[in-house]
Amino acid sequence: MSVRPSRRWFWLIPVVVVLALGGGLVWASLAAQPTARALAALRSDGQVQVESGQWLVFRPASPPMPFNLAVLAPDRAAEVMSAYPQVKAWAVGGHSLGGSMAARFVHSHPGSVQGLVLWASYPDVSDDLSGFNLPVVSVSGSRDGLATLAKIADTRRLLPPSTRFLVVEGGNHAQFGAYGPQPGDNPPEVSPEARQAQTVTAAAAELLRRVGR
């Protein structure tokens, strides 16, 4: 004797699906949003031409740079490279999970990029880059409550021995982006302007200079 499920409950299936989709949309809409400062950085000015479309391109107006830096999801980074064949040297990087995805791209596309920069980030254990010969800079914040200095130290073994590790004193996790406070983070002890200056200097002086050689 077999037992057949009652059809009167079948109407619940589409209801559950709709509720799940609706919940997902609500969750996505609650994600941290860029601040006015971040939005202003996406506008072109006399120094940088910003091109938007399938991806964002920041093109220096003058003097011309020997390469462009595009930080996107790992699978799409290859599309950016193929779209700019005139670029001979590439560096990828990102903040937090974005940095981990950049490290994954380097790991899965050996030889395709010449530099990696990690802001408050570290590679996953499956993306071991310790045997790679490329410049890497890891910039972290002493007040980071998420990508803590302890986590950065624990994953040093996954990066090349020549990796430069730089710490922004007083900087926290969210300051590497521009989306406001983040749950689980610590209050910063340095201004956003000071943190940004240290971060830009670290990336430009310690990584891009080596990549452009």
Buried (B, 14 or more C-beta within 10 A) or exposed (E): EEEEEEEEEEEEEEEEEEEEEEEEEEEEEEEEEBBEEEEEBEEEEEEEEEEEEEBEBBEEEEEEBEBBBBBBBBEBBBEBBEEBEEBEBBBBBBBBEBBBBBBBBBBEBEEEBBBBBBBBBBBBEEBBBEEBEBBBBBBBBBBBBBBBBEBBEEBEEBBBEEBBBBBBEBBBBBBBBBEEEBEEBBEBEBEBEBBBEBBEEBBEEBBBEBBBE
